Amino acid sequence: MDNQPNDIINEAFTGLESLRSSYIPPFQPIERGIVRSVSSGIAIVTGLPGAGYEELLKFPQGLSGIAFDIDRDRIGVILLGDDTRLKAGGEVERTGRVMDIPAGDAVIGRVIDPLGEPLDGGKPLIFSRRLPIERPAPPIMDRAPVTTPLQTGVKIVDALIPVGRGQRELILGDRQTGKTAIAVDAILNQKDKNVLCVYCAIGQRASSVARVIARLTENKAMNYTVVVVAEGNDPPGLQYIAPYAATTIAEHFMEQGRDVLIVYDDLTHHARAYREISLLLRRPPGREAFPGDIFYIHSRLLERATHLRPELGGGSITALPIIETEAQDISAYIPTNLISITDGQLYLSPALFELGVLPAIDVGKSVSRVGGKAQLPAYRAAVGDLKLAFAQFEELETFARFGSRPDENTRRIIEHGKRIRACFRQPEGEPASVPAQIVLLLSLTDGLLDTVPIDKIRDAETALRNWVMELPPEQRLKFHAPAPLGKEDVGEILKAAARLLDTYKSLPHV
């Protein structure tokens, strides 16, 4: 009995010895190459015969790159970092994987770069999975119709150019016309609506990005927002992969059945970064020196925004890509590409911006090809022929400037149109709720505001909004109902609005 423990120990040692003698360590060959030349954000390497397209390559000092041009004797690599740390003659190593990024709840509320590294000075990301930044778009059979509205809080958008969850709505206009402001207001309006937001800044100045982050933080929108930043002084490779990385983060939540709003600010800088990369790689230039596949890089990105079928979770990605035009030319190369890819556009007019009509959305040049079907039924009754009335007003206003004396009907249309424009004016950072919008629209279409002076419209709107806030919760829920408002409900709203607006009435009814 005394020798039993020794026997057990001897058997254990014997077993370990047999395992050690039979173990053959796996040999994984490491394929290394040589850097032949380095230029601005680009490296040419040789000696990696097994490298694949878009494979991630590892350089010294933690620098990485993406294999982009695969030739027989050389590989053109997009560098994802500071190229001053790399010199000709250095080693490059294959990783056997493609570029990926952390995805999960850990990224919510964080500011990260396209590589997944934190930029906000917070703790390192703790994540459970990494997903490739380039993923195929969902097949057609996996998609469901766009039926649920995405309320932006911008009155003119929600009423006349509505956006649905799963839609791609382009925002375009000249520089400094308020494009980012509309997108940020849409993010702010998603508070308590169970919609996650991703803001992707591409090629923006650091000060501009800091202002956006400050606005999101001030309004507590960072609690449901991820910010992906590739600044203007970052390498073109980082600017190129930024929107794909942001979309992968959004797809992770969409696959969990959640609704996501993603803003690309903006794809003009993205196209220019890709043009720079392509010219440095000596790819043949096409129109405006852009490469031939410039359409494909944006189409494969925006096609990933969709609404999934209920069997797949029913999640959605709503995309708001931003594009910058020059001299109001919406028929330029990149704008027309994006217009043909997206499901509608919001055009911001510099002329309206200079007149102080904010947001400066030109209703005549803006369209939503999907959102009308996803609009809340209460809006359809409230809007009526508002868009047509506004278009008639803009045309008649132009003729009225010639000094001719308009007849009574023309005067009535012009005065009504002025109230429409005044009601659609909205300060930045003040999204309007659905009940407040519908009550205002009902009052507008019924002509109750036609007797209110233009300088009192803002005060009258505030009074209507305060009245709506005092309604019982069950009555406010009727504005969100899947059925239109009943005649009795509309009548009660118009009676109450008439009583409120009577205190602002100082002009005879025309």
TIKENU-482101 format. One record per residue (C-alpha): z, y, x. Coordinates in nm, 2 decimals. Each point is the difference from the previous one (the first is absolute). Layout:
BEGIN
      z      y      x
      Z      Y      X
...
This chain:
BEGIN
      z      y      x
   0.00   0.00   0.00
   0.08   0.23   0.29
  -0.37  -0.02   0.13
  -0.16   0.09  -0.34
  -0.02   0.38   0.06
  -0.16  -0.06   0.34
  -0.25  -0.23  -0.15
  -0.10   0.26  -0.26
  -0.04   0.26   0.27
  -0.21  -0.23   0.22
  -0.23  -0.08  -0.30
  -0.04   0.37  -0.07
  -0.09   0.08   0.36
  -0.24  -0.29   0.00
  -0.17   0.13  -0.31
  -0.03   0.35   0.14
  -0.14  -0.14   0.33
  -0.27  -0.20  -0.19
  -0.09   0.31  -0.21
  -0.02   0.22   0.31
  -0.22  -0.25   0.18
  -0.23  -0.04  -0.31
  -0.03   0.38  -0.07
  -0.33   0.16   0.09
   0.02   0.38  -0.02
  -0.30   0.15  -0.19
  -0.23   0.20   0.22
  -0.14   0.31  -0.16
  -0.26   0.16   0.22
   0.03   0.38   0.03
  -0.33   0.17   0.00
  -0.01   0.32   0.21
  -0.27   0.25   0.07
  -0.06   0.32   0.19
  -0.03   0.36  -0.12
  -0.34   0.13   0.13
   0.01   0.35  -0.13
   0.22   0.23  -0.22
  -0.11   0.30  -0.20
   0.16   0.20  -0.28
   0.16  -0.26  -0.22
  -0.24  -0.27   0.11
   0.01  -0.28   0.27
  -0.28  -0.23   0.12
   0.14  -0.34   0.12
  -0.15  -0.32   0.13
   0.12  -0.35   0.06
   0.11  -0.10  -0.35
  -0.26  -0.24  -0.12
   0.21  -0.14  -0.28
   0.10   0.34  -0.16
  -0.09   0.04  -0.36
  -0.10   0.30  -0.21
   0.29   0.23  -0.08
   0.24  -0.21   0.21
   0.30   0.18   0.14
  -0.01   0.04   0.38
   0.30   0.07   0.21
  -0.01   0.25   0.29
   0.26   0.09   0.26
   0.30   0.22  -0.09
   0.00  -0.11  -0.36
  -0.34   0.15  -0.09
  -0.21  -0.20  -0.25
  -0.35   0.02  -0.12
  -0.25  -0.16  -0.25
  -0.31  -0.18   0.12
  -0.27   0.18  -0.19
  -0.33  -0.06   0.18
  -0.05  -0.36   0.11
  -0.29  -0.04   0.24
  -0.09  -0.28   0.23
   0.14   0.15   0.32
   0.22   0.28  -0.13
   0.24   0.10  -0.28
   0.04   0.35  -0.14
   0.37   0.05  -0.09
   0.16   0.27  -0.22
   0.32   0.10   0.16
   0.31   0.05  -0.21
   0.20   0.23   0.23
  -0.01   0.24   0.29
  -0.30  -0.09   0.21
   0.13   0.20   0.30
   0.23  -0.30   0.08
  -0.30  -0.22   0.04
  -0.23  -0.01   0.31
  -0.31  -0.20   0.10
   0.09  -0.32   0.17
   0.30  -0.07  -0.22
   0.06  -0.33  -0.17
  -0.05  -0.07  -0.37
   0.12  -0.30  -0.19
  -0.09  -0.17  -0.33
   0.27  -0.03  -0.27
  -0.18  -0.24  -0.23
   0.08   0.21  -0.31
  -0.14   0.30  -0.18
   0.17   0.34  -0.05
   0.28  -0.03  -0.26
   0.29   0.22  -0.13
   0.35  -0.07  -0.14
   0.01  -0.01  -0.38
   0.30  -0.02  -0.23
   0.28   0.21  -0.15
   0.11   0.11   0.34
  -0.29   0.24   0.03
   0.09   0.19  -0.32
   0.14   0.34   0.08
  -0.12  -0.01   0.36
  -0.26   0.19   0.20
  -0.19  -0.23   0.22
  -0.32   0.00   0.21
  -0.30  -0.24  -0.06
   0.16  -0.25   0.25
   0.32  -0.02  -0.22
   0.22   0.19   0.25
   0.25   0.24  -0.16
  -0.07   0.37   0.05
   0.31   0.14  -0.19
   0.26  -0.08   0.26
   0.16  -0.27  -0.22
   0.09  -0.36   0.07
  -0.27  -0.25   0.11
  -0.17  -0.17  -0.29
   0.14  -0.34  -0.10
  -0.28  -0.18  -0.18
  -0.07  -0.36  -0.12
  -0.38   0.00   0.03
  -0.29   0.16   0.16
  -0.34   0.03  -0.16
  -0.34   0.08   0.15
  -0.13   0.35  -0.06
  -0.35  -0.13  -0.08
   0.02  -0.22  -0.31
  -0.27  -0.09  -0.25
  -0.01   0.19  -0.33
   0.11  -0.20  -0.31
  -0.28  -0.19  -0.16
  -0.15   0.13  -0.33
   0.15  -0.29  -0.20
   0.35   0.09   0.13
  -0.02   0.36  -0.14
   0.10   0.13  -0.34
  -0.12   0.31  -0.19
   0.18   0.33   0.06
   0.20   0.05  -0.32
   0.32   0.17   0.11
   0.01   0.37   0.08
   0.13   0.14   0.33
   0.16   0.33  -0.10
  -0.05   0.26   0.28
   0.21   0.27  -0.16
  -0.30   0.24   0.04
  -0.08   0.12  -0.35
  -0.38   0.05   0.05
  -0.03  -0.35   0.16
   0.20  -0.19  -0.25
  -0.17   0.17  -0.30
  -0.36   0.03   0.11
  -0.06  -0.22   0.30
   0.26  -0.28  -0.04
   0.07  -0.26   0.27
   0.09  -0.37  -0.07
   0.20  -0.24   0.20
  -0.25  -0.19   0.22
  -0.25   0.29   0.00
  -0.15   0.17   0.31
  -0.02   0.38  -0.06
  -0.15   0.21   0.27
   0.15   0.35   0.07
  -0.25   0.23   0.18
  -0.04   0.36   0.07
  -0.03   0.25   0.28
   0.28   0.06   0.25
   0.32   0.15  -0.13
  -0.07  -0.04  -0.37
   0.30  -0.20  -0.09
  -0.12  -0.36   0.03
   0.32  -0.13   0.17
   0.22   0.19  -0.25
  -0.15  -0.19  -0.29
   0.05  -0.34   0.17
   0.36   0.09   0.10
   0.07   0.11  -0.36
  -0.13  -0.33  -0.12
   0.25  -0.18   0.23
   0.29   0.22  -0.11
  -0.08  -0.08  -0.36
   0.04  -0.38   0.06
   0.38   0.04   0.01
   0.17  -0.25  -0.23
  -0.33  -0.14  -0.11
   0.02  -0.32   0.21
  -0.30   0.10   0.21
   0.01  -0.03   0.38
  -0.19   0.26   0.21
  -0.17  -0.01   0.34
  -0.11   0.32   0.16
  -0.24  -0.05   0.29
  -0.06   0.31   0.22
  -0.31  -0.04   0.21
  -0.08   0.26   0.27
   0.23   0.27  -0.15
   0.19   0.25   0.20
   0.36  -0.09   0.07
   0.13   0.31  -0.18
  -0.20  -0.09  -0.31
   0.14  -0.35  -0.01
   0.35   0.13   0.06
  -0.04   0.23  -0.30
  -0.11  -0.29  -0.23
   0.29  -0.21   0.12
   0.24   0.28  -0.06
  -0.12   0.05  -0.35
   0.03  -0.38  -0.07
   0.35   0.00   0.15
   0.11   0.31  -0.19
  -0.11  -0.15  -0.33
   0.15  -0.34   0.08
  -0.34  -0.16  -0.01
   0.05  -0.18   0.33
   0.22  -0.25  -0.19
  -0.33  -0.16  -0.13
  -0.25   0.12   0.26
  -0.14  -0.13   0.33
  -0.16   0.25   0.24
  -0.26  -0.13   0.25
  -0.09   0.27   0.26
  -0.29   0.02   0.25
   0.01   0.36   0.12
  -0.30   0.21   0.12
   0.10  -0.04   0.37
   0.03  -0.38  -0.03
  -0.28  -0.22   0.15
  -0.30  -0.05  -0.24
   0.09  -0.37  -0.01
   0.33   0.07  -0.17
  -0.17   0.24  -0.25
  -0.26  -0.27  -0.07
   0.25  -0.28  -0.09
   0.25   0.23  -0.18
  -0.14  -0.04  -0.36
  -0.05  -0.38   0.04
   0.36  -0.03   0.11
   0.13   0.21  -0.29
  -0.21  -0.21  -0.25
   0.15  -0.32   0.14
   0.35   0.13  -0.07
  -0.11   0.09  -0.35
  -0.16  -0.34  -0.06
   0.33  -0.17   0.09
   0.17   0.17  -0.29
  -0.30  -0.05  -0.23
   0.01  -0.37   0.06
   0.36   0.01  -0.12
  -0.11   0.14  -0.33
   0.09   0.36   0.07
  -0.21   0.32  -0.06
  -0.08   0.20   0.31
  -0.16   0.35   0.05
  -0.16   0.05   0.34
  -0.13   0.34   0.13
  -0.24   0.02   0.29
   0.02   0.35   0.15
  -0.28   0.02   0.10
  -0.30  -0.23   0.04
  -0.21   0.28   0.16
   0.21  -0.03   0.32
  -0.02  -0.37  -0.03
  -0.38   0.01  -0.01
  -0.01   0.23   0.30
   0.24  -0.22   0.20
  -0.23  -0.30  -0.07
  -0.30   0.21   0.10
   0.17   0.09   0.33
   0.08  -0.37   0.07
  -0.35  -0.11  -0.09
  -0.17   0.26   0.23
   0.23  -0.09   0.29
  -0.09  -0.37  -0.05
  -0.37   0.11   0.01
  -0.08  -0.12  -0.35
  -0.32   0.15  -0.15
   0.07   0.32  -0.19
  -0.14   0.07  -0.34
   0.02   0.29  -0.24
   0.23   0.28   0.13
   0.06  -0.23   0.30
   0.21  -0.24  -0.21
  -0.06  -0.37   0.06
  -0.20  -0.21  -0.25
   0.31  -0.18  -0.14
   0.19   0.32  -0.08
  -0.03  -0.08  -0.37
   0.14  -0.35   0.05
   0.32   0.11   0.17
   0.10   0.20  -0.31
  -0.13  -0.24  -0.26
   0.19  -0.30   0.14
   0.31   0.22   0.01
  -0.02   0.14  -0.35
  -0.11  -0.33  -0.16
   0.35  -0.13   0.08
   0.14   0.24  -0.26
   0.00  -0.18  -0.34
   0.20  -0.14  -0.29
   0.08  -0.37   0.02
   0.00  -0.24  -0.29
   0.33  -0.09  -0.16
  -0.01  -0.35   0.13
   0.00   0.15   0.35
   0.29   0.23  -0.07
  -0.18   0.29  -0.16
   0.07   0.23   0.29
  -0.24   0.29   0.08
  -0.09   0.25   0.27
  -0.12   0.34  -0.11
  -0.19   0.19   0.28
  -0.02   0.37   0.04
  -0.23   0.05   0.30
  -0.04   0.36   0.11
  -0.32   0.14   0.15
  -0.08   0.34   0.14
  -0.33   0.18  -0.08
  -0.16   0.28   0.19
  -0.14   0.31  -0.19
   0.05  -0.18  -0.34
  -0.27  -0.26   0.09
   0.10  -0.31  -0.19
  -0.34  -0.15   0.07
   0.07  -0.04   0.37
  -0.01  -0.34   0.16
   0.37  -0.11   0.00
   0.08   0.16  -0.34
  -0.29  -0.17  -0.18
   0.10  -0.34   0.16
   0.36   0.04  -0.13
  -0.12   0.12  -0.34
  -0.22  -0.31  -0.04
   0.29  -0.23   0.10
   0.28   0.15  -0.22
   0.05   0.00  -0.38
  -0.01   0.38  -0.03
   0.09   0.32   0.18
   0.21   0.31  -0.02
  -0.19   0.29   0.14
   0.20   0.31   0.12
  -0.20   0.32  -0.01
   0.06   0.27   0.26
  -0.10   0.26  -0.26
   0.27  -0.10  -0.24
   0.25  -0.02   0.29
  -0.08   0.36   0.10
   0.05   0.12  -0.36
   0.35  -0.16   0.00
  -0.09  -0.27  -0.25
   0.22  -0.28   0.14
  -0.06  -0.29   0.01
  -0.36   0.10   0.07
  -0.16  -0.30  -0.17
  -0.35   0.07  -0.12
  -0.02  -0.20  -0.33
  -0.38   0.01  -0.01
  -0.04  -0.18   0.33
   0.29  -0.23  -0.04
  -0.01  -0.34  -0.18
   0.20  -0.31  -0.06
  -0.21  -0.31  -0.07
   0.30  -0.22  -0.09
   0.31   0.20  -0.10
  -0.11   0.10  -0.35
   0.04  -0.37  -0.10
   0.34  -0.01   0.16
   0.12   0.33  -0.14
   0.30   0.00  -0.23
  -0.10   0.01  -0.37
   0.21   0.31  -0.06
  -0.23   0.19   0.24
  -0.32  -0.09  -0.18
   0.12   0.17  -0.32
   0.14   0.30   0.19
  -0.30   0.06   0.23
  -0.27  -0.02  -0.27
  -0.30   0.21   0.11
   0.20   0.20   0.25
  -0.24  -0.08   0.29
  -0.30   0.11  -0.21
   0.17   0.32  -0.11
   0.09   0.08   0.36
  -0.36  -0.06   0.12
  -0.13   0.23  -0.27
   0.25   0.27   0.10
  -0.10  -0.01   0.37
  -0.36   0.04  -0.10
   0.06   0.28  -0.24
   0.24   0.18   0.24
  -0.28   0.02   0.26
  -0.23   0.17  -0.26
   0.28   0.23  -0.11
   0.02   0.15   0.35
  -0.34   0.17  -0.05
   0.16   0.25  -0.24
  -0.16  -0.11  -0.33
   0.21   0.03  -0.31
   0.08  -0.36  -0.12
   0.02  -0.08  -0.37
   0.32  -0.12  -0.17
  -0.06  -0.37   0.05
  -0.07   0.05   0.37
   0.31   0.21   0.04
   0.20  -0.28  -0.16
  -0.13  -0.26   0.23
   0.06   0.22   0.31
   0.36   0.08  -0.11
   0.07  -0.37  -0.07
  -0.15  -0.10   0.34
   0.22   0.25   0.18
   0.31  -0.17  -0.15
  -0.13  -0.34   0.10
  -0.04   0.12   0.36
   0.34   0.16  -0.01
   0.17  -0.31  -0.13
  -0.16  -0.22   0.27
   0.14   0.23   0.27
   0.29  -0.18   0.17
   0.21   0.09   0.30
   0.02  -0.25   0.29
   0.28  -0.25  -0.01
   0.07   0.04  -0.38
  -0.15  -0.32  -0.16
   0.00   0.01  -0.38
   0.14  -0.29  -0.21
  -0.21  -0.18  -0.26
   0.18   0.14  -0.31
  -0.02   0.36   0.14
  -0.37  -0.04   0.06
  -0.09  -0.14  -0.34
   0.20   0.26  -0.19
  -0.17   0.28   0.20
  -0.35  -0.16  -0.06
   0.06  -0.04  -0.37
   0.10   0.37  -0.02
  -0.30   0.09   0.20
  -0.26  -0.20  -0.20
   0.15   0.12  -0.33
  -0.04   0.37   0.10
   0.37   0.08   0.00
  -0.03   0.15   0.35
  -0.30   0.22  -0.08
   0.23   0.27  -0.13
   0.23   0.00   0.30
  -0.09   0.25   0.28
  -0.12  -0.14   0.32
   0.30   0.14   0.20
   0.23  -0.18  -0.25
  -0.16  -0.34   0.02
   0.23  -0.12   0.28
   0.31   0.10  -0.19
  -0.13  -0.16  -0.32
  -0.07  -0.33   0.19
   0.36   0.01   0.15
   0.14   0.04  -0.36
  -0.21  -0.30  -0.12
   0.11  -0.21   0.30
   0.37   0.08  -0.06
  -0.04  -0.09  -0.37
  -0.15  -0.34   0.10
   0.29  -0.07   0.24
   0.24   0.05  -0.30
  -0.17  -0.27  -0.21
   0.18  -0.33  -0.05
  -0.11  -0.27   0.25
  -0.15  -0.22  -0.28
  -0.23   0.29  -0.10
  -0.11   0.06   0.36
  -0.09  -0.37   0.03
  -0.26   0.05  -0.28
  -0.21   0.20   0.25
  -0.02  -0.31   0.22
  -0.07  -0.25  -0.28
  -0.31  -0.21   0.00
  -0.10   0.14  -0.34
  -0.10   0.36  -0.07
   0.24   0.25  -0.15
   0.01  -0.01  -0.38
  -0.11   0.29  -0.21
   0.36   0.07  -0.10
   0.11   0.01   0.36
  -0.29   0.23   0.09
   0.08   0.23  -0.29
   0.37   0.02   0.09
  -0.09   0.08   0.36
  -0.24   0.28  -0.10
   0.26   0.15  -0.25
   0.26   0.01   0.27
  -0.24   0.14   0.26
  -0.12   0.27  -0.25
   0.36   0.11  -0.05
   0.06   0.02   0.37
  -0.32   0.18   0.08
   0.04   0.25  -0.28
   0.25   0.20   0.22
  -0.28   0.04   0.26
  -0.27   0.10  -0.25
  -0.11   0.36   0.05
  -0.37  -0.01  -0.05
  -0.19  -0.04  -0.34
  -0.15  -0.34  -0.05
  -0.37   0.00   0.10
